[in-house]
Amino acid sequence: MSAQRDGDSSRKGSSAQAASMPNSPKLTVSRPPSPGFSMDPGSPMGLGDCDPNIMDSFKPIETNMSYDVPTDKPYIVNPPPQDRPVRLYCDGIYDLVHYGHMRALEQAKKSFPNVYLLVGMCNDEDTHTRKGKTVLTENERYESMRHCRWVDEIITDAPWIIDYVCHDDLPYASAESDDVYAFVKAQGRFLPTQRTDGVSTSDLITRIVRDYDKYLRRNLERGMSPKDLNISFLKEQELNLQKHVSGIREQIKKNFQGTREDLVGELEDLKAELRHTKLFWEDRRQDFVRGFSSMFGSQVGKIFGRKRREIANGSGDYGTSKRVRQDESTSSVNSGSE
């Protein structure tokens, strides 16, 4: 309890200090994009898409140099004090902080010429009980918000008296209410901001779930163990196989054109070599025939000449077989006569 009282005192002291600061930070339009920054939908930054409404959401936010408040809302917005910094309060869970959160805070910071922006962040106990499980712990969420340029002070508990609560004016449901800001709107202390189209924490979680295996493979390659990622041995082997297949696919895509050209070149070289070999043997054919004849022609002539003479004289194997067939024929004729 004493720690909470100390925390309340420190916050009240910060609030009083902000109220006494005549030169509270005044911010002009946001800095222009750097020369290398592109809003093109296909830029490496991955910002925007073909929807012009989403592209419009990246336009710089102007600082409101007047103290005018919205009058077209179904609830009352009280006029702000003009003799001190206007204390604005934005609250939320701010899990996985993204540029949609940042632009909402920027709108709040630039709502009036002189603003002291406080951001309240729910702790894990309340968030998990009333809203649901977060990806980041409360300390990680606090540290992420600490680096936002629009925030003057971060509050991790219930706030003290404030002038306005800033949030988009869509009903924000919880376990206890259809709109947690209804009582603030009823008191005239609600100042609406505009949601940034095309991004939300739910969308980012959907992306993570969709590409779950890719993120697992990336973290395994960075040295994290399957135990750290809470995956089984079979899941690890499946991811390794996917990595191997993806590597082969990318290698084929990368080298397809070069491989095709190499194969065509090798086939042309093979055809040329075959044509050269054919011409070579055709040119040498007559030479081989003449050489063979010169070396063995006389012996071949003798062999074939002897065979021809034996046939003519009825000698040799051919003559003997011929006489045997003649004798058999004569013998069979005589036997028939008898």
C-alpha positions in Angstrom: 0.0 0.0 0.0 2.8 2.4 0.9 4.5 1.6 -2.5 1.2 2.4 -4.2 0.9 5.7 -2.3 4.4 6.6 -3.2 3.6 5.8 -6.9 0.5 8.0 -6.6 2.5 10.8 -5.1 5.1 10.6 -7.8 2.5 10.7 -10.5 0.7 13.6 -9.0 4.0 15.4 -8.7 4.7 14.8 -12.4 1.3 16.1 -13.3 1.7 19.2 -11.2 5.1 19.8 -12.7 3.6 19.4 -16.2 0.9 22.0 -15.4 3.5 24.5 -14.2 5.7 24.2 -17.4 4.9 27.1 -19.6 7.1 25.7 -22.4 5.8 22.2 -22.6 6.9 20.4 -25.8 5.3 21.9 -28.9 5.6 19.7 -31.9 5.1 20.7 -35.5 4.4 18.5 -38.4 6.2 15.2 -38.5 9.6 15.2 -40.1 9.6 14.5 -43.8 10.6 11.0 -45.0 14.3 10.4 -45.5 15.5 10.4 -49.2 15.6 6.7 -49.3 12.2 6.2 -47.8 9.4 5.2 -50.2 5.6 5.0 -49.7 5.3 2.9 -52.8 3.2 -0.3 -52.2 6.0 -2.5 -53.6 8.8 -0.7 -51.7 11.2 -2.9 -49.5 9.7 -1.2 -46.5 6.4 -3.0 -47.1 4.3 0.0 -46.3 0.8 0.5 -47.8 -0.9 -1.3 -50.6 -3.1 -0.4 -53.5 -5.9 0.9 -51.4 -5.7 4.7 -51.5 -7.4 5.0 -48.1 -4.5 3.1 -46.6 -2.0 5.2 -48.5 -3.7 8.4 -47.1 -3.2 7.1 -43.6 0.6 7.6 -44.0 0.3 11.3 -44.6 1.9 13.6 -42.0 -0.3 14.7 -39.1 -0.6 18.5 -38.6 -0.6 20.1 -35.2 -3.8 21.7 -34.2 -2.8 25.3 -33.4 -6.2 26.1 -32.0 -8.1 24.9 -28.9 -11.2 23.9 -30.8 -12.8 20.6 -29.9 -15.1 18.3 -31.9 -18.7 19.3 -31.9 -20.2 16.7 -34.2 -20.0 13.8 -31.8 -22.9 12.2 -29.9 -21.2 13.1 -26.6 -19.9 16.4 -25.2 -16.3 17.4 -25.4 -15.4 20.0 -22.8 -13.2 23.0 -23.9 -9.6 22.6 -22.8 -7.6 24.9 -20.4 -5.5 27.4 -22.2 -3.4 28.7 -19.4 -1.3 25.5 -19.0 -0.4 22.4 -20.9 -3.5 20.3 -21.7 -3.0 17.0 -20.0 -4.1 14.2 -22.3 -4.3 10.6 -21.3 -4.2 7.6 -23.7 -4.5 4.1 -22.3 -4.3 0.6 -23.7 -2.5 -2.7 -23.6 -0.1 -1.8 -26.4 1.0 -5.3 -27.1 3.3 -5.6 -30.1 3.4 -1.9 -30.6 3.1 -0.9 -34.3 2.8 2.3 -36.3 -1.0 2.4 -35.9 -0.4 2.8 -32.1 2.2 5.5 -32.8 0.0 7.5 -35.1 -2.9 7.5 -32.6 -0.4 8.8 -30.0 0.8 11.4 -32.4 -2.7 12.6 -33.1 -3.2 13.0 -29.3 0.0 14.9 -28.9 -0.9 17.3 -31.7 -4.5 17.8 -30.7 -3.8 21.2 -29.2 -0.9 23.7 -29.3 0.5 22.7 -25.9 -0.1 19.1 -24.8 1.4 16.9 -22.0 0.7 13.3 -23.1 0.4 10.6 -20.6 0.0 6.9 -21.6 -1.5 4.4 -19.2 -0.6 0.8 -19.8 -2.4 -2.1 -18.2 -0.4 -4.6 -16.2 -0.4 -8.3 -17.1 -2.7 -9.4 -14.3 -5.6 -7.1 -15.3 -5.0 -7.7 -19.0 -4.9 -11.5 -18.8 -8.0 -11.5 -16.6 -10.1 -9.0 -18.5 -8.9 -9.0 -22.1 -6.7 -12.0 -22.8 -3.2 -13.4 -23.2 -0.5 -11.0 -24.4 2.7 -11.8 -26.4 4.9 -9.4 -24.5 5.2 -9.2 -20.8 4.2 -5.9 -19.0 7.8 -4.8 -18.6 8.5 -5.5 -22.3 5.4 -3.4 -23.2 6.5 -0.6 -21.0 10.0 -0.5 -22.4 8.6 -0.5 -26.0 6.4 2.5 -25.3 9.3 4.3 -23.5 10.9 4.8 -27.0 7.9 6.6 -28.5 8.7 10.3 -29.2 5.2 11.5 -28.6 4.9 10.2 -25.1 5.8 12.5 -22.1 5.0 10.0 -19.4 4.1 6.4 -19.0 1.7 5.3 -16.2 1.5 1.7 -15.2 -1.4 2.1 -12.8 -4.8 3.9 -12.7 -4.3 7.6 -13.6 -4.9 10.7 -11.5 -7.2 13.5 -12.7 -6.8 14.2 -16.4 -8.5 16.5 -18.9 -9.3 14.0 -21.6 -9.0 10.3 -22.5 -7.9 9.8 -26.1 -8.9 6.8 -28.1 -10.8 6.0 -31.3 -14.5 6.4 -30.6 -15.5 2.9 -31.6 -17.0 1.0 -28.6 -14.2 -0.9 -26.8 -15.7 -3.9 -25.2 -14.4 -5.8 -22.1 -15.7 -8.5 -19.8 -17.6 -5.8 -17.7 -18.9 -3.4 -20.3 -19.8 -2.9 -23.9 -17.7 0.2 -24.0 -15.1 0.8 -21.3 -15.0 4.5 -22.2 -18.7 5.2 -21.8 -18.4 6.8 -18.4 -15.6 9.1 -19.8 -17.7 10.1 -22.7 -20.6 10.8 -20.4 -18.3 13.2 -18.4 -17.2 15.0 -21.6 -13.6 13.9 -21.0 -13.2 11.8 -24.2 -11.2 13.1 -27.1 -11.5 10.8 -30.2 -8.6 9.8 -32.4 -8.8 8.2 -35.8 -7.8 4.5 -36.3 -5.1 3.8 -38.8 -6.6 1.6 -41.6 -4.8 -1.6 -42.6 -3.1 -2.5 -39.3 -4.0 -4.0 -35.9 -2.5 -6.3 -33.4 -5.0 -9.0 -34.5 -3.7 -8.6 -38.1 -0.1 -8.9 -37.0 -0.9 -12.1 -35.0 -2.7 -13.5 -38.1 0.5 -12.9 -40.1 2.5 -14.7 -37.5 0.2 -17.7 -37.4 0.1 -17.8 -41.3 3.9 -17.9 -41.5 4.5 -19.9 -38.4 6.8 -22.5 -39.9 8.9 -19.8 -41.6 9.5 -18.1 -38.3 10.3 -21.3 -36.6 12.9 -22.2 -39.3 14.4 -18.7 -39.1 14.8 -19.0 -35.3 16.3 -22.5 -35.6 18.8 -21.2 -38.1 19.7 -18.4 -35.6 20.7 -21.0 -33.0 17.5 -21.4 -30.9 16.8 -24.9 -29.7 13.6 -26.9 -30.4 13.0 -26.8 -26.6 13.2 -23.0 -26.6 10.6 -22.9 -29.4 8.5 -25.6 -27.7 8.5 -27.9 -30.8 8.9 -31.7 -30.9 11.7 -33.6 -32.6 9.4 -34.6 -35.4 8.4 -31.0 -36.0 12.1 -30.0 -36.1 12.8 -32.7 -38.8 9.8 -31.5 -40.8 11.2 -28.0 -40.7 14.6 -29.2 -41.8 13.0 -31.0 -44.7 11.1 -27.9 -45.7 14.3 -25.9 -45.6 16.0 -28.5 -47.8 13.2 -28.5 -50.3 13.0 -24.7 -50.3 16.8 -24.5 -50.9 16.5 -26.9 -53.9 13.6 -24.9 -55.3 15.4 -21.6 -55.0 18.6 -23.0 -56.5 16.6 -24.3 -59.5 15.0 -20.9 -59.9 18.3 -19.2 -59.6 20.2 -21.4 -62.0 17.5 -22.4 -64.4 18.5 -20.0 -67.2 22.2 -20.7 -66.8 21.7 -24.5 -66.7 19.5 -24.4 -69.8 22.1 -22.5 -71.7 24.8 -24.8 -70.6 22.9 -27.9 -71.7 22.1 -26.4 -75.1 25.8 -25.5 -75.6 26.9 -29.0 -74.6 24.4 -30.6 -77.0 25.7 -28.5 -79.8 29.3 -29.4 -79.0 28.3 -33.1 -79.0 26.6 -32.8 -82.4 29.6 -31.1 -83.9 31.9 -33.8 -82.5 29.7 -36.6 -83.9 29.7 -34.9 -87.4 33.5 -34.6 -87.3 33.9 -38.2 -86.3 31.6 -39.4 -89.1 33.5 -37.3 -91.7 36.8 -38.7 -90.4 35.8 -42.3 -90.8 34.2 -41.7 -94.2 37.5 -40.2 -95.4 39.5 -43.0 -93.9 37.3 -45.8 -95.1 38.9 -46.2 -98.5 42.3 -46.0 -97.0 41.5 -48.9 -94.6 40.1 -51.0 -97.4 43.1 -50.5 -99.6 45.4 -51.1 -96.6 43.6 -54.3 -95.7 43.8 -55.5 -99.3 47.4 -54.8 -99.6 48.3 -56.7 -96.5 46.0 -59.7 -96.9 44.8 -59.6 -100.5 47.2 -62.3 -101.9 46.4 -64.8 -99.1 42.7 -64.2 -99.4 43.0 -64.7 -103.2 44.8 -68.0 -102.7 42.2 -69.3 -100.2 39.2 -68.4 -102.4 41.0 -69.7 -105.6 41.7 -73.0 -103.9 38.1 -73.3 -102.9 36.9 -72.6 -106.4 39.3 -75.3 -107.9 38.1 -77.9 -105.4 34.5 -77.2 -106.2 35.3 -77.4 -109.9 37.2 -80.7 -109.5 34.7 -82.3 -107.1 37.3 -82.5 -104.4 37.4 -81.1 -101.0 34.6 -81.2 -98.5 32.1 -79.8 -100.9 32.9 -82.5 -103.6 32.8 -85.3 -101.0 29.5 -84.3 -99.7 28.2 -84.0 -103.2 29.3 -87.6 -104.1 27.8 -88.9 -100.9 24.5 -87.4 -101.8 24.7 -88.8 -105.4 25.5 -92.3 -104.1 22.6 -92.2 -101.7 20.3 -91.2 -104.5 21.5 -94.0 -106.8 21.1 -96.5 -104.0 17.5 -95.5 -103.3 16.7 -95.7 -107.0 18.0 -99.2 -107.3 16.1 -100.3 -104.2 12.9 -99.1 -105.7 13.5 -101.0 -108.9 13.9 -104.3 -107.0 
